Amino acid sequence: MVPAWFTHNRLYDLARSGRRLPPWWGVIVVGILIGILIGILSIVLALPVMLVQIMLHSESLYFDTWVTKVSPLVSGFWWSLNLTALFGAMILLVWLWIRFYEQRGIVTIGFEPQRAWFLYGRGLLLGFAAFCAVIGLLAPFGLVAVEPSDPALVGWTALGGVLLVLIPGWLIQGAAEEVLTRGWMLPTLAARYRPWVGVVISSLFFAAMHGLNPNLSALALLNLFLYGLFAALYALREESLWGICAFHSIWNWVQGNFFGFQVSGQTVSGGMLFNLMETGPDWLTGGAFGPEGGFATTLVLVISMAIIWWWPATSRQPAGQPVTVDR
């Protein structure tokens, strides 16, 4: 049985509050163009950062080496700045599109103020718990171990960099990807066509966004698609974007700066509270892609989606309630 919140949702009504709803191909094209612009911006922003690295630490030009040569606070500052600039630009581009083409406000992508702090806080807790569940599946079987590392980069000595990467870096990064896919793509397509169209296309696009990440495997790509499905159901169940933004941000932070794994195949900086490594088969642990690429994450995502889908309904905002938002 399909739950009512999936077929009739506040997010769909908010998407319809604008003057235009682009067709499916228009949504994909705009999404690709935003991705291209962000890619160009990443290159532009990398140049001054590289110059600073050369001036301050000329012996450490490569990123993987550089993050081990400087303090977590310094590397965390640059990493956080990079995430904030790049993904802040993504949010800005989505806002410009909905403001001037669809002619609706930023709150209509799921940022209504009601219960925002509660939803965001709950998202942080659930995201932290969900990734800990992945580690909880691996650790009892000896599939993760402590990796020897420089004490200056791990633990309390790295706390400043670890927190600086989270605020504002990961908070902006997680929110930006959710704004593009679950805040804009999903409800726009669901409102114009069918809910499943928005869910599937936004999830496929989310997976494709990470298609060039290093160490990507077939299972990692599947998990990215499953995460897109999970995030779509999460946002629809709450009829808001606040919670899934927090979940996404803390998931990445816990993975990279709390436990010390790769995040979607990429090395992060800013130090880590623990430095763990995978010791089992890549299909189970994720290998060089990080735990997101392993079957343990597949299980957590599938179970999480089942909980969201079948969790007993509580009182919710009646579907079809008039939308009164500023354009």
Buried (B, 14 or more C-beta within 10 A) or exposed (E): EEBEBBBEBBBBBBBBBBEEBBEBEBBBEBBEEBBEEBEEBEEEBBEEBEEEBEEEBEEBEEBEEBBBBBBBBBBBBBBBBBBBBBBBBBBEBBBEBBBEBBEBBBBBBBBBEEEBEEBBEBBBEBBBBBBBBBBEBBBEEEBBEEBEBEEEBBBEBBBBBBBBBBEBBBBBBBBBBBBBBBBBBBBBBBBBBEBBBBBBBBBBBBBBBBEEBEBBBEBBBBBBBBBBBBBBBBBBBBBBBBBBBBBBBBBBBBBBBBBBBBBBBBBBBBBBBBBBBBEBEBBBBBBBBBBBBBBBBBEBBEEBBEEBBEEEEEEEBEBEEEBEBEE
